[in-house]
Amino acid sequence: MRAVASLAVFLVLAAVAGAGWFLSLPPRIGHPAPAAISDEERRATLAAMRPKRERPMIAVIGINDATEVTDYLMPYGILKRAGVANVVALATGPGPVRLYPALAVEPDMTTAAFDTAHPAGADYVVVPAMSRDDDPAAIAWIRAQAAKGAFIVGVCAGAKVVASAGLLEGGRGTTHWYYRRAVERIEPTLAWVPDRRFVVDARVATTTGITASAPMMLTLVEAIAGREKAAEVAARLGVSIWDARHGSAAFTLSRPFATTALANRFAVWRHETLVLPVSDGVDEVSLALVADAWSRSWRTRVVTVAPGRVTTRGGLRLHPDVAEASGEALPAAGNEPPLRLLDATLAAISARLGPETAAFVADQLEYPADM
């Protein structure tokens, strides 16, 4: 929740500064269809990401106290679905990984245990957004993996962590629209690449906001196992296009975004807690998207409920918030393709909280859907 809180503090301080600040913000613009990516660029991206062995090892790292929920669970869930690599979820220390803005999971192992089991290192390392961009244990481990030859993927604001590790120096990249300046402060030599949902530069990839994990991971699946396999996984996710096309101009700190943020934050009498039932076999991607989207309305808090620990579809152990709870229950994440479930969730947010809040959530997720 720290990233959400920092945005809230910024908006409050800016509001106090005066109405002039609000008037200086641009209106929200639509989402015109972005230009397709050339075959040449797509082939170059895939070539840069090709594995060095037939079945690579992929590690998703998190820090225990706060790692972004979709950044951590979506790559893991997509890659587990694909079945083309050995995939492990890691934490820098023992115990569960507390995810924000909701959920907690037990990782497969610690980074120390991984190093013992796999001294040659991972082939790919996925770096989510974390509450601390310069966590010493995470930074040291990411640097060590890069030195061993791992391909590093910084998803969303995970680019700040990758930058703090010194891996974006003199390179090209991107990040979540809200954190562009923060990444540039950490690594001023980084060349910003607009209108790309992800950027591959040598042995490092970075992505735009939260939902960009889907096209990034599908591109990784394609690099490992070919386009036919990637298309099969994409269909099960509800994704039709997974290249790097993106319309960066549609995502910015607009006047409607700021107005909705402040209105929802301060309307405490309208805040509510929603119950999300979970059970064994729950899909990590669907669960993350539903919990993330509702939690980012700034009016609703999501509480997961189950009588005991739950094992997800990919094998992670989920720590439910409570064993039982009263309150309005959200529909359990079922077998619907996860990205179509996100569309349905945004529609439900629009119906319950209003279209401006749904657009506010979509902007935070950097999800290219016009509300």
N, C-alpha and C positions, 0 to 999 in steps of 0.2 A: 504493500500500500504506500510505500514511501515515495515512489515516483508519482503516484496520483496525488499524494499530499503536497508534494513540491509544486505541482502544477496549480493546485488550489491556493497555496500561499502566494504564488506569483500573481494569480488573477485577483486575489483580494487586495494585495498591495497596489496593483495597477489600478484597481477600481478606486481605491482611496486617493490615488494621485489625481483623479479628476475625470470628468466626462470627456475631456479632450482626447484622452487616450482611447476611449471607446469609439469616438468619431473617426479616429485615425485608422481604425481597423477596416480591412476590406470586407465586402459582402461575401457570402458563401457563393461559390460558382459551381456549376454543374460538372458532370464527369463526361466530357466528350471522349469518343472512342480514341484511344491512343494508337499511334502508328505501330504497325507490325514490326517485329524484329527481322532483320535480313537473315537469309540462310547462312551467309558467311559469318555473321556475328554469332549465330546460334551454334554453328559447328565449332567455332573457336572456343566458345564457352564450354562445350562438352569435351573438347580435346584437353582443355586445362584441368578438367575435373576427373578425367579417366583414372580408375584405380590402378595401383601397381600390382595387385593380385586379384584372383578371380572372386574371392569372397572377402571383402575388406572388413576391417573393424572400425565401427563408428561409435564415438563416445559423446554423450550429451552431458555437459558439466553444469552444476548448479552450486550455489552456496546455501548453507542450511537455513540461514535466517530469513532470506527473502530473494526469490528468483521468480521472474514473470511466468505466470501459469501456462499461457499458450506457447510462449517461446520455448518452454521446457517440454511440455507434453505433446505439442503438435509434431515437431520433428521426430520424436521418439515413436509416436503412434503411426505416422506415415511410413517410416522406415521399417517398423515392425510388420505393418500390413504388407509391404512389398516383399519381405523375406529374401532380399538379395544381399544382405550383409549381416554380420554379427553386431548387434546394437545393445549398448549398455547405458543406463542412466547413472550418473555419478554425482557425488557430493564431496565437498572439500573436507567434511568431518563426519563422524558417526551420527546416526539418528536421522529423523525425517527432514525433508526439504520443505520449508514453509514457502508456499507459493503465493504470489500476490496478483490480483486483489482477492483471491480465494483459493482454498484447497491446501492440502499437505500430503506428500507421498513419501514412501520409503524408497530410497534409490537402490539400485542393484548392488552397489559397492561404493567405497570411498576412492578418492583418487590415489591414495597410498596403496590400497589393496589392488587397484588396477595396475599400478606400476610394478607391483610384485608379480602379478599374474601375466602381465604383458610388457616385459621390459623393453621390447622393441618399439612400443608405443602404438597409438591408434593411427589408422590411415586418414580418418577425418575426425575433427573435433567441432561440435556445435556449441556455440557460446551464446546463451540467452542474455536478455537484460537482467541485471542484478541490482540489488539495493545499493551496493557499493561498487563503483567502477574500478577501484584500485585494491580490492581484497588481496592481501599478500599471497595467500595460499593459491587462490585461483590464478592470479597473474603468473606466479612462478610455474605452476603446472602447465598453463597454456604455452608459455615461452618454451618450456622443456619439450612439449609435444611438437611444437613448430620446429625446434632444433633437430628433432628426430625425423622430420620430414612430413609431419601431418599437414593435411590441408585444413585450414581453419575457416569456419563459417560463423560470422558474427550476425545473428539474426536480430532485427529490430534495434533497440538501444544497446544490444550486446556489442555493437560497434564501439561503444565507449570503453568497454572492457578490453576489446581487441586493440584499440588505440592506446590504452594505458599500458598494454603489454609491449608497445613499440612496434607492432606488426603492420601498422598503416603508414609508416613514415615514407614520404615520397610516393605514395601509391594513389590509386583511384578508388572511390567508394561511395557509399550512401548510408543512410540510417533512417530511423523514424523521423518524420518531418519536424516534429517538435524538438528533437534533440540534435538537429544539424549543428547549431552554434556550439553546443556543448562538446560535440566531437571535434569540431574545428579548434576549440580552445585546447583540447588535449593534444591534438595533432594538427598544427597549423599548416603542415606541408601537404596534407591530403587534398587531392583534386576532387571536387564534388562533381558527381555525374547525375544530372537530372534525367527525368523521364525513363528511368530504369527501375524495375521493382527489385532487382538484385544486380550486383556488379561483381564480376570475377576478375581479379587482378593478380596474376602469378599464382601463388599458393594461398591466397586469401580471398574469401567472398564476404560481402556485406549485403544486407537487405534493407528495404524500407520497413514500414511498420508491421505490426504483429502478424497480420494474416499473410504476409509475404513468405512466411515459412512454407506455405503450401506449394507455390511454384518453385521455390528454391529446392525443397526436398524432392519434388517430382523431377526436376532437372538433374539432381544427384542420382536418382533412381535410373534415369535415362542414360547418364554417363556410365553407370555401373552395368546395367543390364539391357540397354537398348530402348528404342522408342515404343515398341509394342508393349513391353512390360510397363513402361511409364504410363502409357495410355490406359492400360487395364487398371492400374492403381488410381489414376486420375478419375476414371469413370466411377469407381467406388467411392471416391471422395466428393463427387459432384463438381469436378473441375473440367472444363473443356479446353482451356488455353493455359499453358504454364510457362510460356516464354517470359522474357524480362520486360515486356511492354508495360508502360505506366504513364499516367498523367500527373506529374508532380505538382503542377500549378493548382490542382483541385484540392490539395491538402495544405492548409495554412491556418494560422490563428486568426480566424474571421470574427466579425462582430457577432453573428449568431452563435458561434461556438462559445465565445467568452460570456455572452449574455445567458446562455443556457447553463453554463458551468456555475456561474454565480447564483442564478435563481434556484438551481437544484441544490446547491450546497447549503444555502441559507434557509430554504423552506423545510426546516426540520420537522414541522408538524406533518409533512407529507412523506417523511422517510419511513421505510418499512423493511421488514425482513421476510425473505421468501425462502421456502424450504425446497431443496433439490434432493430427491431420493436417489441413492446410488446402490448398485448391487453388483455381484460378481459378474465379470465379463463386460462391464461398461467400457465403451470406447473412449480412449484417452482424448482423441481429437475433438469428438463431440462434446464430451464433458468440459474440456477446457474452454471451448468456444462459448458454450451456454453460460458457464459460470463467469467468464471474463466479461461477456457482453452485458449481462444484467448488473454485474458489480460496477461497471463503468458508467452507469446512468447517473451516479452521484445522488440517487434517491433510494436505491435498493441495495440491501446487503443479502448475499446468498449464503445459506447455511446448508451444508451437506449432511444427510441423515442416513444412518444404517445401524443395525444392531451390533456390528463389530467391524473389524477391518475388512476391506473389500479388495479383491484382486482384479485388476483391470484386464482388458482384452489382451494387452501386450505383456502382462505379467507383473506390473508394478503393484505395490500394496498401498492402497489409498487409506489415509487416516480420516474417517468422517468426523465432522465437527461435533456431532451429538448422536446419541443412540436413538433418541426420539425427540420430536419437536412438534409444537403446535404452530399454526399459521398456514397461510396459503401455499400450496405445493405447486412447484413448476412441473411440467411434464418430464418424466425421466427420459434421458437421452436414449433413444431406441436405435433402430437399424437404418434410419434415414441417412443418406450421404451427409457427412458433417457440414460441408459448405452450404448445402441446401437447408440444413438445420439452422445454420447461422442466419440465412435469409428469413426463415420462419421466426427466429428469435427476434431479429430486428423488427419484423412486422408486429410481433407481440408487444415489443417495447413501444412501438409507435401507437398501438391501440391503447395501451395502458397508461403511458406517460406522455404521449404526444409525439408528433413527427419531428419536432426540433430535438428532443432528447434522443430519438433513434438516430438522427443524423449526427448528433454529438458523439454517440457511441461509435458509429461507423467511422467517423473521423479519427477517433482515438485508435481504432483497430487498423487504420489506414486501409479500409476496405472499399474498393472502387465500386460502390453501389449507390445510385442516386435515390435518395429517400423522398 
